Amino acid sequence: MAKGGSIEGEKLRGLQHHRAPHRVSSGLQITSVDPTSPRGKVDVGTAAVLVEGGTETPADEEMEEETSCFTTSQSVVITRCPGVTKHVEKEIVEQKATKVSNALQTCEVSDVIQGRAREKFELQRLNDRLSSFIERVRLLEAHNRSLAKEASNLRSNYSGDISRLRGVYNADLEQLRASLAASEDRCAHYEVRAKRAEAELNDVQQVLRAKEKQTACDQERLKTRTEQLKAAENEVQEIQQRCTSMAEERAKETCEFKRLQEQLKDACLVSFAVMRGLQQSLLQRLVLAPSNW
């Protein structure tokens, strides 16, 4: 693992070294990149086309151009800055291309060594995983064989019991099915009775509602009759009171009439006596009168 880490570190340092841009006083910028990257897919010979091209206009010189060339493992990006002559650019490109080609050869060897070491490490890891998988498969197969043997033993030992239980369960199931059918028939009969009872209940409820309405009307009439009866009772009490007062007055008048009758009798007796005395005195006068004449 230490060796793999050192190889990865060297690769990263090499990539950083070759990725770092190289600037020169002439205005060119040369950068080495990985050919696997998107910028490493430029065709070989682009840098030469940049150097050997025709005359550029001032507008083209103001724009920065970038081209690249690559080998099997690395690529070189050449950036041309404005304001540089063709001759100076050509010399700088040749010098930098020579340096980069020398560096790329060293990088190719180190990349191959690192790739082989990485492949060896991956193969060893895959072999370890494969051996562990094979061991697990072997253990699982042995476990499956033991389980299959145990299942066959259980089938042979309990096949008779299972058949007997199957018969018992089938008989119970048939009995339950018959009971269920009878229950369904009873349920249908009870449903019919329930519907009939519901219809009767609706009729009874309608009659009850009619009776309640009639009862309410009767209660209203009873209330009215009760009020009328109370009024009649009050009137009867008044009449009784009047009758009592009239009876008392009649009794008083009867007593007064009796008293007056007695007075009248006394007066009649007195008047009879007076009239008798007057008649006697008149007779005496009449008797005495002729003698005086």
GUMI-804475 format. One record per residue (C-alpha): x, y, z; residue number from 1. Coordinates in steps of 0.02 Angstrom, whole numbers, plus 50000, padded with zeros to 5 digits. Example, Ala and Ser with C-alpha at 12.3 -4.5 7.8 and 13.67 -1.06 7.14 Angstrom:
<recs>
<rec <50615; 49775; 50390>; 1>
<rec <50684; 49947; 50357>; 2>
</recs>
This chain:
<recs>
<rec <50000; 50000; 50000>; 1>
<rec <50147; 50118; 50035>; 2>
<rec <50216; 50083; 49863>; 3>
<rec <50049; 50118; 49783>; 4>
<rec <50036; 50282; 49880>; 5>
<rec <50210; 50336; 49825>; 6>
<rec <50167; 50294; 49644>; 7>
<rec <50007; 50396; 49652>; 8>
<rec <50103; 50542; 49731>; 9>
<rec <50235; 50537; 49595>; 10>
<rec <50101; 50532; 49461>; 11>
<rec <50012; 50683; 49537>; 12>
<rec <50175; 50779; 49549>; 13>
<rec <50217; 50734; 49369>; 14>
<rec <50046; 50789; 49309>; 15>
<rec <50058; 50952; 49405>; 16>
<rec <50232; 50981; 49334>; 17>
<rec <50179; 50949; 49155>; 18>
<rec <50015; 51042; 49177>; 19>
<rec <50102; 51200; 49240>; 20>
<rec <50109; 51332; 49103>; 21>
<rec <50277; 51396; 49035>; 22>
<rec <50280; 51582; 48997>; 23>
<rec <50419; 51665; 48897>; 24>
<rec <50459; 51845; 48858>; 25>
<rec <50405; 51827; 48678>; 26>
<rec <50219; 51813; 48725>; 27>
<rec <50196; 51624; 48700>; 28>
<rec <50124; 51511; 48834>; 29>
<rec <50161; 51323; 48823>; 30>
<rec <50062; 51204; 48934>; 31>
<rec <50071; 51013; 48941>; 32>
<rec <49904; 50925; 48971>; 33>
<rec <49838; 50748; 48986>; 34>
<rec <49779; 50678; 48819>; 35>
<rec <49629; 50596; 48905>; 36>
<rec <49559; 50766; 48951>; 37>
<rec <49441; 50858; 48833>; 38>
<rec <49578; 50981; 48786>; 39>
<rec <49697; 50840; 48742>; 40>
<rec <49596; 50790; 48588>; 41>
<rec <49678; 50912; 48468>; 42>
<rec <49759; 50839; 48313>; 43>
<rec <49947; 50827; 48297>; 44>
<rec <50025; 50966; 48196>; 45>
<rec <49915; 51109; 48253>; 46>
<rec <50064; 51199; 48329>; 47>
<rec <50156; 51188; 48165>; 48>
<rec <50007; 51263; 48075>; 49>
<rec <50007; 51405; 48201>; 50>
<rec <50190; 51443; 48167>; 51>
<rec <50189; 51420; 47978>; 52>
<rec <50027; 51513; 47946>; 53>
<rec <50008; 51665; 47836>; 54>
<rec <50008; 51849; 47882>; 55>
<rec <49881; 51901; 48016>; 56>
<rec <49783; 52060; 48027>; 57>
<rec <49794; 52175; 48179>; 58>
<rec <49622; 52117; 48236>; 59>
<rec <49683; 51937; 48236>; 60>
<rec <49840; 51985; 48332>; 61>
<rec <49735; 52060; 48473>; 62>
<rec <49650; 51892; 48505>; 63>
<rec <49737; 51757; 48604>; 64>
<rec <49746; 51589; 48515>; 65>
<rec <49776; 51418; 48592>; 66>
<rec <49832; 51260; 48501>; 67>
<rec <49900; 51094; 48560>; 68>
<rec <49998; 50943; 48506>; 69>
<rec <50011; 50780; 48602>; 70>
<rec <50101; 50614; 48606>; 71>
<rec <50040; 50448; 48672>; 72>
<rec <50032; 50503; 48854>; 73>
<rec <50046; 50693; 48863>; 74>
<rec <50000; 50842; 48754>; 75>
<rec <50069; 51018; 48738>; 76>
<rec <49957; 51172; 48730>; 77>
<rec <50037; 51323; 48646>; 78>
<rec <49955; 51491; 48675>; 79>
<rec <50007; 51636; 48566>; 80>
<rec <49993; 51811; 48635>; 81>
<rec <49976; 51968; 48526>; 82>
<rec <50123; 52075; 48474>; 83>
<rec <50253; 51938; 48433>; 84>
<rec <50342; 51909; 48268>; 85>
<rec <50335; 51745; 48174>; 86>
<rec <50522; 51713; 48182>; 87>
<rec <50533; 51729; 48372>; 88>
<rec <50378; 51621; 48393>; 89>
<rec <50453; 51484; 48285>; 90>
<rec <50615; 51479; 48385>; 91>
<rec <50526; 51476; 48552>; 92>
<rec <50409; 51338; 48494>; 93>
<rec <50554; 51231; 48435>; 94>
<rec <50648; 51252; 48601>; 95>
<rec <50496; 51215; 48708>; 96>
<rec <50444; 51067; 48600>; 97>
<rec <50617; 50990; 48624>; 98>
<rec <50606; 51012; 48813>; 99>
<rec <50430; 50943; 48820>; 100>
<rec <50473; 50791; 48713>; 101>
<rec <50616; 50747; 48832>; 102>
<rec <50502; 50767; 48983>; 103>
<rec <50365; 50665; 48899>; 104>
<rec <50479; 50516; 48872>; 105>
<rec <50518; 50511; 49059>; 106>
<rec <50333; 50532; 49100>; 107>
<rec <50284; 50390; 48983>; 108>
<rec <50400; 50267; 49072>; 109>
<rec <50338; 50320; 49245>; 110>
<rec <50157; 50309; 49186>; 111>
<rec <50184; 50132; 49120>; 112>
<rec <50264; 50078; 49285>; 113>
<rec <50124; 50158; 49385>; 114>
<rec <49993; 50078; 49273>; 115>
<rec <50070; 49906; 49292>; 116>
<rec <50080; 49925; 49481>; 117>
<rec <49900; 49983; 49487>; 118>
<rec <49844; 49838; 49378>; 119>
<rec <49940; 49716; 49489>; 120>
<rec <49858; 49788; 49645>; 121>
<rec <49685; 49778; 49566>; 122>
<rec <49714; 49599; 49509>; 123>
<rec <49771; 49549; 49684>; 124>
<rec <49617; 49631; 49760>; 125>
<rec <49502; 49546; 49635>; 126>
<rec <49586; 49378; 49669>; 127>
<rec <49557; 49400; 49856>; 128>
<rec <49375; 49445; 49828>; 129>
<rec <49352; 49297; 49710>; 130>
<rec <49429; 49176; 49836>; 131>
<rec <49315; 49244; 49974>; 132>
<rec <49164; 49226; 49858>; 133>
<rec <49213; 49047; 49815>; 134>
<rec <49231; 49005; 49999>; 135>
<rec <49061; 49079; 50037>; 136>
<rec <48983; 48983; 49892>; 137>
<rec <49061; 48821; 49955>; 138>
<rec <48994; 48851; 50131>; 139>
<rec <48821; 48895; 50064>; 140>
<rec <48818; 48739; 49955>; 141>
<rec <48864; 48630; 50105>; 142>
<rec <48729; 48716; 50208>; 143>
<rec <48603; 48689; 50067>; 144>
<rec <48648; 48505; 50058>; 145>
<rec <48623; 48486; 50245>; 146>
<rec <48456; 48577; 50235>; 147>
<rec <48399; 48469; 50089>; 148>
<rec <48446; 48311; 50184>; 149>
<rec <48353; 48372; 50338>; 150>
<rec <48201; 48416; 50232>; 151>
<rec <48200; 48242; 50152>; 152>
<rec <48212; 48162; 50325>; 153>
<rec <48068; 48268; 50387>; 154>
<rec <47964; 48223; 50235>; 155>
<rec <47996; 48036; 50260>; 156>
<rec <47961; 48045; 50447>; 157>
<rec <47806; 48154; 50443>; 158>
<rec <47726; 48104; 50277>; 159>
<rec <47600; 47988; 50364>; 160>
<rec <47556; 48118; 50495>; 161>
<rec <47539; 48248; 50360>; 162>
<rec <47422; 48137; 50259>; 163>
<rec <47316; 48101; 50413>; 164>
<rec <47310; 48284; 50460>; 165>
<rec <47266; 48327; 50281>; 166>
<rec <47118; 48208; 50289>; 167>
<rec <47062; 48280; 50456>; 168>
<rec <47081; 48456; 50392>; 169>
<rec <46987; 48414; 50232>; 170>
<rec <46844; 48338; 50333>; 171>
<rec <46839; 48490; 50446>; 172>
<rec <46845; 48601; 50294>; 173>
<rec <46697; 48511; 50214>; 174>
<rec <46601; 48524; 50377>; 175>
<rec <46641; 48708; 50388>; 176>
<rec <46587; 48733; 50208>; 177>
<rec <46421; 48645; 50243>; 178>
<rec <46399; 48750; 50400>; 179>
<rec <46441; 48905; 50300>; 180>
<rec <46312; 48859; 50167>; 181>
<rec <46180; 48831; 50302>; 182>
<rec <46228; 48995; 50383>; 183>
<rec <46212; 49083; 50216>; 184>
<rec <46038; 49008; 50193>; 185>
<rec <45988; 49062; 50368>; 186>
<rec <46064; 49231; 50334>; 187>
<rec <45959; 49248; 50175>; 188>
<rec <45802; 49198; 50273>; 189>
<rec <45844; 49320; 50411>; 190>
<rec <45877; 49456; 50284>; 191>
<rec <45703; 49427; 50210>; 192>
<rec <45628; 49432; 50384>; 193>
<rec <45730; 49587; 50424>; 194>
<rec <45666; 49673; 50266>; 195>
<rec <45488; 49624; 50311>; 196>
<rec <45513; 49685; 50488>; 197>
<rec <45588; 49845; 50422>; 198>
<rec <45435; 49873; 50312>; 199>
<rec <45320; 49837; 50460>; 200>
<rec <45424; 49954; 50566>; 201>
<rec <45404; 50090; 50436>; 202>
<rec <45215; 50063; 50436>; 203>
<rec <45211; 50065; 50626>; 204>
<rec <45317; 50222; 50627>; 205>
<rec <45197; 50305; 50506>; 206>
<rec <45049; 50254; 50614>; 207>
<rec <45143; 50313; 50767>; 208>
<rec <45178; 50480; 50685>; 209>
<rec <44993; 50494; 50641>; 210>
<rec <44948; 50449; 50820>; 211>
<rec <45071; 50576; 50884>; 212>
<rec <44992; 50708; 50774>; 213>
<rec <44819; 50655; 50834>; 214>
<rec <44882; 50657; 51013>; 215>
<rec <44952; 50831; 50988>; 216>
<rec <44784; 50888; 50919>; 217>
<rec <44693; 50803; 51064>; 218>
<rec <44810; 50886; 51186>; 219>
<rec <44773; 51054; 51108>; 220>
<rec <44586; 51018; 51117>; 221>
<rec <44605; 50955; 51297>; 222>
<rec <44699; 51112; 51341>; 223>
<rec <44561; 51216; 51263>; 224>
<rec <44426; 51115; 51352>; 225>
<rec <44522; 51129; 51515>; 226>
<rec <44530; 51316; 51497>; 227>
<rec <44343; 51320; 51457>; 228>
<rec <44309; 51207; 51607>; 229>
<rec <44409; 51321; 51720>; 230>
<rec <44312; 51470; 51654>; 231>
<rec <44147; 51376; 51682>; 232>
<rec <44202; 51327; 51858>; 233>
<rec <44243; 51508; 51895>; 234>
<rec <44074; 51558; 51826>; 235>
<rec <43988; 51422; 51931>; 236>
<rec <44079; 51484; 52085>; 237>
<rec <44020; 51659; 52047>; 238>
<rec <43843; 51594; 52021>; 239>
<rec <43853; 51494; 52183>; 240>
<rec <43913; 51648; 52274>; 241>
<rec <43769; 51746; 52198>; 242>
<rec <43647; 51607; 52244>; 243>
<rec <43714; 51605; 52421>; 244>
<rec <43696; 51791; 52434>; 245>
<rec <43521; 51781; 52358>; 246>
<rec <43474; 51641; 52480>; 247>
<rec <43534; 51746; 52624>; 248>
<rec <43434; 51893; 52559>; 249>
<rec <43283; 51779; 52537>; 250>
<rec <43301; 51717; 52714>; 251>
<rec <43311; 51896; 52775>; 252>
<rec <43160; 51942; 52670>; 253>
<rec <43065; 51790; 52737>; 254>
<rec <43102; 51842; 52915>; 255>
<rec <43049; 52018; 52874>; 256>
<rec <42891; 51952; 52790>; 257>
<rec <42849; 51849; 52942>; 258>
<rec <42879; 51998; 53053>; 259>
<rec <42770; 52105; 52942>; 260>
<rec <42635; 51970; 52940>; 261>
<rec <42636; 51968; 53129>; 262>
<rec <42628; 52156; 53132>; 263>
<rec <42487; 52148; 53005>; 264>
<rec <42395; 52022; 53111>; 265>
<rec <42417; 52131; 53263>; 266>
<rec <42361; 52282; 53164>; 267>
<rec <42212; 52185; 53097>; 268>
<rec <42164; 52132; 53272>; 269>
<rec <42182; 52308; 53332>; 270>
<rec <42085; 52374; 53185>; 271>
<rec <41951; 52242; 53211>; 272>
<rec <41939; 52290; 53393>; 273>
<rec <41931; 52475; 53348>; 274>
<rec <41803; 52441; 53213>; 275>
<rec <41701; 52337; 53334>; 276>
<rec <41711; 52475; 53463>; 277>
<rec <41662; 52603; 53332>; 278>
<rec <41520; 52494; 53273>; 279>
<rec <41457; 52474; 53450>; 280>
<rec <41473; 52658; 53482>; 281>
<rec <41385; 52695; 53319>; 282>
<rec <41246; 52574; 53362>; 283>
<rec <41228; 52653; 53532>; 284>
<rec <41215; 52822; 53451>; 285>
<rec <41089; 52759; 53329>; 286>
<rec <40988; 52682; 53469>; 287>
<rec <40993; 52840; 53572>; 288>
<rec <40963; 52956; 53429>; 289>
<rec <40772; 52931; 53400>; 290>
<rec <40733; 52966; 53579>; 291>
<rec <40823; 53128; 53567>; 292>
<rec <40729; 53176; 53411>; 293>
</recs>
